[in-house]
Amino acid sequence: MFKGMRVTLSQRTGEFFWRKFRKIREINKRYEKSSIKVTPTVKIALLFLRIYLILLVLILVYKFITLVR
């Protein structure tokens, strides 16, 4: 009895996540190409912001690791 319920529950869970991921892929495909023109200055600014964000995450991870020890 329980084995049948587990299979059903795992199947339902898998189908739930499959539907959600499929929806995300559809949205990403729809907005894959930019609909606005981006100047080189904006591209450089976005690159620096991305690097800054990565640096902040690395600092946060480092701080977490040093506090846990």
C-alpha positions as CSV (number, residue, x, y, z in Angstrom):
1,M,0.0,0.0,0.0
2,F,2.7,2.5,1.0
3,K,4.9,1.6,-1.9
4,G,2.2,2.5,-4.4
5,M,1.6,5.8,-2.6
6,R,5.4,6.6,-2.7
7,V,5.5,6.0,-6.5
8,T,2.5,8.2,-7.0
9,L,3.8,10.9,-4.8
10,S,7.2,10.9,-6.4
11,Q,5.6,10.9,-9.9
12,R,3.4,13.8,-9.0
13,T,6.3,15.7,-7.5
14,G,8.4,15.0,-10.6
15,E,5.6,16.2,-12.9
16,F,5.1,19.3,-10.8
17,F,8.8,20.3,-11.1
18,W,8.9,19.3,-14.8
19,R,6.0,21.7,-15.5
20,K,7.6,24.5,-13.6
21,F,11.0,24.1,-15.3
22,R,9.2,23.9,-18.7
23,K,7.5,27.2,-18.0
24,I,10.8,28.8,-17.0
25,R,12.4,27.5,-20.3
26,E,9.5,29.0,-22.3
27,I,10.0,32.4,-20.6
28,N,13.7,32.3,-21.2
29,K,13.3,31.4,-24.8
30,R,10.8,34.3,-25.3
31,Y,13.2,36.9,-23.9
32,E,16.4,35.3,-25.3
33,K,17.1,38.2,-27.6
34,S,17.1,41.8,-26.4
35,S,14.5,44.1,-27.8
36,I,16.5,47.3,-27.1
37,K,19.8,48.5,-28.4
38,V,22.6,48.6,-25.8
39,T,25.5,50.9,-26.3
40,P,29.1,49.9,-25.5
41,T,29.1,52.2,-22.5
42,V,26.1,50.3,-21.0
43,K,27.7,47.0,-21.7
44,I,30.9,48.0,-19.9
45,A,28.8,49.4,-16.9
46,L,26.9,46.1,-16.7
47,L,30.2,44.1,-16.9
48,F,31.5,46.1,-13.9
49,L,28.3,45.6,-12.0
50,R,28.5,41.9,-12.6
51,I,32.1,41.7,-11.4
52,Y,31.2,43.8,-8.4
53,L,28.3,41.4,-7.5
54,I,30.6,38.4,-7.8
55,L,33.1,40.1,-5.6
56,L,30.5,40.8,-3.0
57,V,29.3,37.2,-3.0
58,L,32.8,36.0,-2.6
59,I,33.4,38.3,0.3
60,L,30.1,37.1,1.9
61,V,31.1,33.4,1.4
62,Y,34.5,34.1,2.9
63,K,33.0,35.9,5.9
64,F,30.6,33.0,6.4
65,I,33.4,30.4,6.3
66,T,35.5,32.4,8.8
67,L,32.6,32.8,11.2
68,V,31.7,29.1,11.1
69,R,35.2,27.9,12.0
